Amino acid sequence: MDQIQILGFRMNRKVQRLKYLSSDFLAASVSWFLLFILRKGLIESPKFGFQVSVNFDLKFWVSVLGISVFWIILHYLSGYYKQPYRKSRLHELGVTFRVSLIGTLILFFTLILDDTIISYKSYYLSFSILLGLHFILTYIPRFIITSRTNHLIFSGKIGFNTIIIGGNGKATEVYQKLTSGKKSSGNKILGFICVNPLPEKKLESFIPLLGHLEDVSLIIEQNQVEEAILATESNDSKLMGDIINKLKERKIIIKIIPGLYEILSGQVKMSSVYGTPLIEISDELIPAWQEAVKQSMDLVVALLALILTLPLNILLALAIKFGSRGPAIYTQERIGKYGRPFNLYKFRTMYHESEEFGPSLSSSNDPRITSIGRFMRKFRIDEIPNFVNVLLGDMSLVGPRPERKYFIDQILKKAPYYIHLQKIKPGITSWGQVKYGYAENVDQMIERLNYDLIYIEDMSLYADLKILTYTILTILGARGK
């Protein structure tokens, strides 16, 4: 696939999301506009005994804008805009009604409850009108957009780049079932990746051999793969674990045939691709609304932290510059979500060019640490520039600490399951850092890894708040190193 095609597909995804956003914004505006008119005619006019005039002044239009933005935020928090091309109309109906009900309740108690009324029945009328108008005006455009999109998918005009992992009988069977239905499954099969040394020629007569398992990351990147279907002959749990670990390095949907369900111990959800039942491995570690709140909290807290610490940052930068030769801000490449590298920003705590002989971890009495650096490490204020990484989207407030590729390669030799940490964004602080602290060697990094794996399994906003609280206590107690 050439770059023009790839860019076009990405732009289409943005356009699709914009369609839903625009229709939701318009629905919110129109429903509040109509409620305003109906309240004047059905509630206020009978109350005062004359026809109350409708005045569309600046205050009214500002309120329409604010309320429409409120609804967009609410829909975003519900996770509705996350997958613009993969939607079920039945699920969409339930989500739209639940969000409409929650939003109407919030607006009722904040804006409608102090209205001028004839009797308490007026409250029921206002609530019912707003709920009914907002739900109907929101759902009908969504239904039309989703139905149109599904038609394009079923007719094969929209497809998701898909690869098959496996080259024998099961892989051939899955391919034939996916492509023989009356309606398209939406999977655009690009080819297959061979697990066994000798793939069957039968499958190769249908789709090309893209490469072998060790090439999977490169193949996914070059072909903009969105889905991978595992169809191997082997039930070897170790082999399946290795394959899934490799695929998890990239942000793609993974599906397997039902016979392999037992190796995943409940961490999957069932889905159906028409004639071919498949199990989709869910990458949703927390509910969509919690993920949206977490992302919003990251941005707000990071921005506030950088603003509030600006005077301190200037003083620290000056102290570092006058204390030793070298830049005040230290930049280092780290590995983030899905194995993507990024530049981590920190205040420099060591003497300039302290790693001229190669990467090495610091220890409690490391002579490379400057006097101001030792002070900053005690209070962990050397990590304040990490908030810039949060604003850039490379990091989160809470998540496993990002490591350098040099050390990750060593960790993976002893603990291949480390790759699971790359399911989420790395963080400024983590459960491993709170419970274990900084690691001084690879073995200690692996010990700390266990705490971060527990965090991923029990990931929630409550866990984030708990970790942030412990981190603040660590900073106040100067227990960093």
N, C-alpha and C positions, 0 to 999 in steps of 0.2 A: 504494500500500500504506500503510495507516495505521500509527501508532506502536504500537498494541497488537499488530498482526500481526508487525511487525518485532521487537518485544521477545519475543514468543512464539517466533519462529524462533531467536533468539539463545539463549533459555533451553533450547530443545530441543537445540541444539548442545552446551550445557554438560551437559545430562542424558545425552546420548549418550556424551560423553567420560567422564562419571562411571560409566556402566555398565561400560565397559572397565576403568576404574581399579578399581572394586569387585570385578569378577570376577577380575582379575589379583591383587589383594591377597588375596582368599580362596583362590585357587589356590596362591599362595606359602605361605600359612599352613598349609593342609591338607597340602600335599606335605611340608613340613618336619615337621609333626606326625606324619604316617604314617611318615616315615623314622626319626624318633626311636623310635617303637614297634617298628618292624621291626628296627632295629639291636639293640635290647634282646633281642628274641626270637631273631633269626637269627645274631647275631655274639657278643654279650656273654654270653648264657646258655650256649651251647656252650663258650665259652672258660673260664668259671668252674665249669661242671659243675652249675649249679642255675639255676632260673628267676629272672632278675634282675627286681626290682620296678621298675615305671615310676612315677616321681615327678614330677608336674606342679607343681613349685614356682614361686615368683616368678621365679627365674633363667631357668627354661624359657620362661615366657610373655614375658619381656623379650626373650629370644633370638628367639622367633617373631616378635614385633613388629619387631625390628631387621632380621631377614632379609627379612621381607615388604616393608619400606621399601626395602631394598637392591634387591629385584627391581623395584619400581616405578621407582626411579631408573634402573635398567638399561634398562627398557622405554622410559622417557622419552628417554634418550640415543639410543636407536635411532630415535627420531622416530615411534614407533607412534601416539602420541596426537595427532599434528599435524592429521590430517584424519579426524575421526571418521565422516564420512558417505561418503567416497570410498575404499573399500577393495576389494581383490581377494582372494578367498578363497585362491587359489593363491599369491599373493605373501605373504599373511598366514601361510600354512603355513611357507614358507621363513624368514620373519623370526622367527616364534615359535621354530622349531627352532634357528636360529643363536644367538639371545639365550639360550635355555635351555641350550645347550651352553657358551657363554661364562660364564654365571652359575654353572653347575654346576662348571666348572673352577676358578673363583675360590673358591667355597665349599669345594671339595674340598681345595685346597692351603692354605686359611686355617683351616678348622674340622675337617675330617674326617680329615686326614692323621695327626693325633696320637691317633686313637681306639685303644682296646684291641682287638686283632684276634687271630684264630687263625692266619691266614697272609695272604700278600699278596693272595690271592684275595678276601679280605674287602673290600679296597679297591675291587676291580672291582665287587663286589656293591653296596656303598654308592653308588658313582658311578652305576651303571646304574639303581638304584632311584630316586635323586634325579632324574636326567635324565628317566627315563621318567614318573615321577609328575608332575613339574613341567610337562613338555611336554604331556602328555595333559590334565591338569587346567586348564592355561592355554588350550590351543587349542580344546577342545570348547566352552566358553562363548563364546569369540571367534567361532567358526564359527556358533554359533546366533544371536548378536547381529548379525553381519554378514549372514547369510542373511536374517534378518528385515528388516533395513534395506534390503537390495537388493530384496527383494520389495516394500517400500513405495515404493521409487524406481521400479521397473519398472511398478507399478500406478498410478503418477502421484500417490500420496498424499504423497510428499515430492518437492519440486522446487527447483531452484536458479535464482534469478532471472537471466534471460539476455536480452541484447540482440543484435540482428544489425546489423553495420555494413555498409551498402550497401543500395541500393534498386532494383536492376535484376534481370536474369534469374537470376544466380547466387544472389542473396539469396533469391529466391522458391523456387528449386530446393532450397536448403539447408533452408529452412523446411518445405517439403512433405515432404522425406525425414525430417526430425526428428520430424514429427508424424504420419507415416503408418505407422510401424512397429507391430507387434503389441504390443511392450513400449515403455514410455516410456524416453526417453534420460535422463530426469532434468532436462532443460532446460525451465524454465517461461518461454516466450518472451513477454516483456512488450511488445515492439514493435521498431521498427528506427530506426536513425539514418542519415539520408541523407547521402551523400558527394557525389553529383551534384546539380546544380541542380534537375532534374526527375525524381523517382522514378517508377517504373512504378506505374500504378494497380492492377495485379494484386496486388502485395504489400500495398498499402494496404487491399485488400479483406479480407485475412486478419488483419493485425495493424496497430496504429496507428503513425503516424509520431510519434516522440517528440521529434524535433528534428534539428538539424544538428551537424556535427562539432565546431564551436566550443562547443557546449553539452554535450559528452559528460561532462565532470567533474561538472557539476551534475545531469545525468540519472542518472549512476551513484550519486551520493550520495542523491538524493531517492527512488530506487527500490530502494536496497540491492542493486544489481546484483552478482552474483558471477562471472558469465561473460560474455564478449563473443566473438562469432563474426564474423570478418572475411570478407565475401563480396562484394568489390568486383569490378567488371569490369576495372579498370585493373591492369596489371602494373608500374606506375610505382613503382620502388623508393623514390623520395623521398616519394611520397604514402604508401606503406605505412609508411615509417619515421616520418613525422609522426603517423600514426594510432596506431602502436604506442607512440610516445613519450607521446602524450596518455593512452592507456590505462594506461601504466605509472605514471602519477601516482597511480593507485588500486590497491588490493590486490585484483585480480581475475584470474581465469584467462582467458587469451587463446588462442583457437583460430582457425586459418585453414584454407582449403581447400588440398589438396596442390599445386596448380599454382603456389603462391607460395613453395614451399619454398626455392628457390634464393636468395632475398633474405635469408634468415636464416643462411646459411653454417654449418649444423651446430649452431645454438644451440637446437634444438628436440628434442622426443621425440615419437614417433608414438603416437597413441591412436585408438581407434575408438569412435564413437558409433553403434553398431548399423549401420544401412544407410548411414550417412554417415561415410566416413573423414575425419578431421580431424587437423590437426597442432597439438599443444599446445605453446605457447611456455613452456618451463620457467622459473620464477623461482627455482629452487633454485641459488643461487650456490655453496654448499658442501654437502657431505653432511649429512643430517639430524642425525647424531650429533655432528658438529663444530659445527653451529649450536646444539645443546642445550648442549654443553660451553662454547661461547663465551658464551651467555646466563648460564650458571651462574657462569662465571669473572667476568663483568661484575659480578654482584651481590655475590659474595664479596669481590672486590678493592675494589669501591667502598665496601662497609661497613667493611672493615678500614682502608682509607685514611682515611675520615672519623673513625674512632675513634682511630687512631694520630696523626693530625694535629690533634686537638682542641686541645691546648695551643698549638700554632703558630697555629691559626685564631683563637683568642681574642686572642693577641698582635697578629696582623695586623689584626684588626678594630679593636682599640684604637688601633693606629698610624694606620690610615686615618681614623678618626673624629677623632683629635686633630690629624692632619696637614692636613686641609682640610674644608670644609663639605660635607655630603652623607652619604648612607647608606654603610655599609661594604660591603654586598652590592649589586651592580649587577644589575638584571634587564632583559633585552632579549628581544624576540620574535625567534625564529629559525624557519626552516623545516626540518622533519624528514622522516622516512620517509613516502613517498607524499604529500609536499607538505603535511603537517599542521603547523600552527604550534605552537610551545611556548615557554615562558619559560625562557631560559637564565640560569643563575646564575653570577656571577663576583665576585671581589673588585674593587671599584672602583679603577681605576688612573689615571683622569683626573679633572680638576676637575669639580665638579658642573655639569650643564647644558652640557657641552662641545659638544653637537650641537644647540644651540638654533636654528641656521640650516639644519638638515637633516642626514641621514646622511652621514658621511665616514669614510674609512679612515684609520688612523693610520700615521705614518711613523717612521723611525729617530729623528729629532730633533724629534718632535712636541711643541710647547710646551704642549699640553693635558695631557700626562702629568705626574703628580705625582712627587716624589722617591721616595716609598715605592712608587709605582706602577712607576717605572722599575726599581727593585730587584726587585719581584715578577715583572715581565715577563722579566728576565734569567734567572731560575730557573723561570719558568712556574708559580709557585705561586699566581698570581692565578686559575688555572683549577681550584684545589682544589674550590670549590663545584660544579663540573661533575659531581662524583661524586654529588651529590644528584639531578641529572638522569638519571644512570645508574640509580640506585635507583628512580626514578619510571618508568623504561622509555622515556624520550625519547631517550636516547643510549646508546652503547656505549663501551667503552674505546678501541677502534680503529674508525675509520670516517672518511669525509670530514668535514672541519670544517663545521658548520652555518653557513649565511649568512642574511642578512636578505633579505626579499622584494625590497626596493628594489634590491639589487645583483644578485639572481638574475634579475630582469627585464632588467637590462642585459646580463648574461652570455648569457641565452638568445637575444638578438638577434644575437650574434656566434658563439655556440657552442650550438646547440639540443640537442646531445647531452649537455649538462649534466644534463638531466632524468634520465639513467641513474644519477646519483649518489643519487637519491632512492629507489632500489631497496632500500637498506639504511639502518639507523639511522646518523645522524651520530656522530662519535666525539670523544673528548677529544684524541686524537692521530691522525695519519693519515700515510700514505706521502707524500702531497703536502707535508705540513708538515715531515716529516723531511728530505725531499730538497730542498725548495724554501724552506721557511720561511713567514713571514707575508707576505701580499700587500699592497702599498700602493696598487694601483689595479686596475681591472677587467681590463686586459690581463695583469697578473701573476696574477690569479685564474684566468684561462683557461690560462696556462702551468702553473700548479699543478694544474689540473684533469686534465691528461694523466697525472700520476702517480697520481691517485686512480682514474682509469679503469683503469689497469694493475692496481691493487690489487683492484678489483672482478673483473677477468677472472681473476686468480690468487689469489682469496681462499681463505685456509686458516688453521688454527690456527698453523701454522708461520710464516706471513707476519705474523700478529698478534704472536707472540712476538718476531719479528725487529724489528718496528716499535716495540714497547714497550721493547726493549733499546736501540735507537738513541735513543729519547726520553729514557730514563734517563741515557744518556751526555750528551745535549744539556743536560739539567737540571744534571748534575754539573759540566759544563764552562761553565755560565752563558752558553750561546750563544743564548738566547732574545733577543727584542727587543720 
